[in-house]
């Protein structure tokens, strides 16, 4: 993996065995070297609070093909790669909570987040639990509450729903061990209210892994702080969803490129709200 932006001494390196050019770093900076999880964690660290109180920061992590597909045959895995999955794991390892839509839970067969030794010391130093909580966003709670995601997570799974959600389904979720959080009037979830509700629980380092409908709602609500986008060097055609779907925003919102990494033709970008 190599860093393309911001440009540093290590951005452009010599081939193995070649003499380094002036100002160039050789050895560990080689472009074909796999970054350690510690290096990835440093590259994707959440912003430090400017005051004593940490404000919520919501980042999204999605993958897209060259022609804009977020999935192939209904799943993101076919357009992903090993480096993308390392970054996926790193982002989870840094987060307090992972927001995910109910349809994505069903399609991707979500399981509880697990504790990883590589992030244990970093999480302990940050005052975090052993693993992030999975926060499922669902208006109808049409979920299988017998799945391990609800019955045996390391950290209790959260279910974000509206005040008008079916009460029998709320009861089933709570019986399975999930914590139900009301974050909207009627049946729908208000993304801004969801972010505030999670922050009130002390969960401020937030990550959403989609799906496209949930990300579209987050974008429309104006609460996304950072977009982590993997651009896959693949073409799929077909009618797959984009990374975000739903009503268009009135005015496109500009984000700023914060970092860009590359490995094996895949680009890994970080874009932050301007």
Secondary structure by P-SEA (a helix, b strand, c coil): ccccccccccccccccccccccccccccccccccccaaaaaaaacccccccccccbbbbbbbcccccccccccccccccccaaaaaaaaaaaaaccbbbbcaaaaaaaccccbbbbccaaaaaaaaccccbbbbbbbbcccccccccccccccccbbbbbbcccccaaaaaaaaaabbbbbbccccccccaaaaaaaaaaacccbbbbcccaaaaaaaaaaccccccbbbbbccccccccccccccccccbbbbbbbcbbbbcccbbbbbbccc
